């Protein structure tokens, strides 16, 4: 089983080829205190395509959800 950092790096490489970006909850964020670590996937225009519930938690996707999104590309 890969550690989370390895999984993130693999996803980021794939996204770079496809024109997407992976953002992670900032380390010094009150969101992280309340919701834990989350992810946001942005397309080439900077629009959220996964984990973008801006009214509640903009980093709402889990690493597993992001991996499923990558698998569908």
C-alpha positions as CSV (number, residue, x, y, z in Angstrom):
1,X,0.0,0.0,0.0
2,X,1.4,3.4,-1.0
3,X,1.6,6.2,1.6
4,X,-0.6,9.2,1.0
5,X,2.3,11.4,-0.2
6,X,3.2,8.8,-2.9
7,X,-0.4,8.5,-4.0
8,X,-0.7,12.3,-4.2
9,X,2.5,12.6,-6.3
10,X,1.2,9.9,-8.7
11,X,-2.1,11.7,-9.1
12,X,-0.4,15.1,-9.6
13,X,1.8,13.7,-12.4
14,X,-1.3,12.2,-14.1
15,X,-3.2,15.5,-13.7
16,X,-0.3,17.5,-15.1
17,X,-0.5,15.5,-18.3
18,X,-4.3,15.9,-18.5
19,X,-4.4,19.6,-17.6
20,X,-5.8,19.3,-14.1
21,X,-4.5,20.4,-10.7
22,X,-4.8,18.8,-7.3
23,X,-5.0,21.1,-4.3
24,X,-4.9,20.0,-0.7
25,X,-6.3,21.7,2.4
26,X,-3.7,24.2,3.5
27,X,-1.8,23.1,6.6
28,X,-2.6,26.3,8.5
29,X,-6.3,26.4,7.8
30,X,-9.3,26.5,10.1
31,X,-10.9,24.1,7.6
32,X,-8.4,21.5,8.4
33,X,-9.1,21.8,12.1
34,X,-12.8,21.1,11.5
35,X,-12.9,18.8,8.5
36,X,-9.5,17.2,8.4
37,X,-7.4,16.8,5.2
38,X,-9.4,17.2,2.0
39,X,-8.7,17.7,-1.7
40,X,-9.9,19.9,-4.5
41,X,-9.5,19.1,-8.2
42,X,-9.3,22.1,-10.6
43,X,-9.4,22.0,-14.4
44,X,-7.1,24.0,-16.7
45,X,-9.4,27.1,-16.3
46,X,-9.1,26.9,-12.5
47,X,-12.7,25.7,-12.0
48,X,-13.5,23.1,-9.4
49,X,-14.5,19.7,-10.8
50,X,-14.3,17.6,-7.7
51,X,-14.4,18.6,-4.0
52,X,-15.7,22.1,-4.7
53,X,-18.5,22.6,-2.3
54,X,-17.5,26.3,-1.7
55,X,-20.5,27.1,0.5
56,X,-19.5,24.5,3.1
57,X,-16.0,23.0,2.6
58,X,-14.1,23.7,-0.6
59,X,-11.8,20.7,0.0
60,X,-14.4,18.1,0.4
61,X,-13.0,15.3,-1.8
62,X,-11.1,12.3,-0.2
63,X,-8.0,10.9,-1.7
64,X,-9.9,7.8,-2.7
65,X,-12.5,9.9,-4.6
66,X,-9.6,11.7,-6.4
67,X,-8.1,8.3,-7.4
68,X,-11.4,7.2,-8.8
69,X,-11.6,10.5,-10.8
70,X,-8.1,9.8,-12.2
71,X,-9.0,6.3,-13.1
72,X,-11.8,7.6,-15.3
73,X,-9.6,10.0,-17.3
